[in-house]
Amino acid sequence: MVKILGVPFSTLTFEETLRRLTDALRGDSPLHIITANPEIIMMAQKDPRIMELLLEADLVTPDGIGAVWASQYYGEKLEDRVTGIELSTALIEAAAERGLGVFLLGTKPETNRKAVEHLQARYPGLRIGGRDGYFKAHEEADVVAQVKDFGPALLLVGLGMPRQELFIKKHKEETGAQVMIGIGGCIDIWAGEVKRAPKLWQDLRLEWAYRLLSQPSRWKRQLVLPQFVLTVLTDKNRKKV
């Protein structure tokens, strides 16, 4: 484990993380996984509630090259990103191979339905269910009951940060799922409504730039990147390299 601005990141590689969580799908102790990028790290600097979520999670993985870069200043260089979309997709495949259930919670009803259908077609035999994320606080108990009735081993929650993480934390012991991950906008990708960066951009670690070019409205969110770099470089707790 390496702490970056107080956030405890796992030092497991992608393959090591996948093996651990694949085994956990058949376990008896539910796990809450957070994939954290620089935006989430910076949110945690200002919001104690988010920092508490990160500190209490069972595993925090580096979803973004920024965390990998910053790790060199905090004692142990991370090998590479363990992104939410890649980790979740690999776990869906593992669940399909093992006959285990997957539940998608989040986004609009039509988008959720399309994601379920596309994943079902991609992984024949996959037992998958879902529901949209447009529910009120007083409906939450019914949502949890719906998830529990379906009986997934893997629960993927796309309600946005911090709502998705707060939902998982609150209902971790109730859903019956063994591995729970907050996945942000991944359901939109599985539905085909948002495209990932081409592999070349991913390999060059420029996926953030592709998202900015394809979705210019994200520019305000991207301002957090230079803030993150400056905060790391001026952090009194960082080590010289």
Secondary structure, DSSP 4 states (H G I P E B T S, - for coil): -EEETTEEE----HHHHHHHHHHHTT-SS-EEEEEE-HHHHHHHHH-HHHHHHHHHSSEEEE-SHHHHHHHTTTTS---S---HHHHHHHHHHHHHHHT-EEEEEES-HHHHHHHHHHHHHHSTT-EEEEE-S---GGGHHHHHHHHHHH--SEEEEES-TTHHHHHHHHHTTTS--SEEEE-TTHHHHHTTSSPPPPHHHHHTT-HHHHHHHH-GGGHHHHTHHHHHHHHHHT-TT----
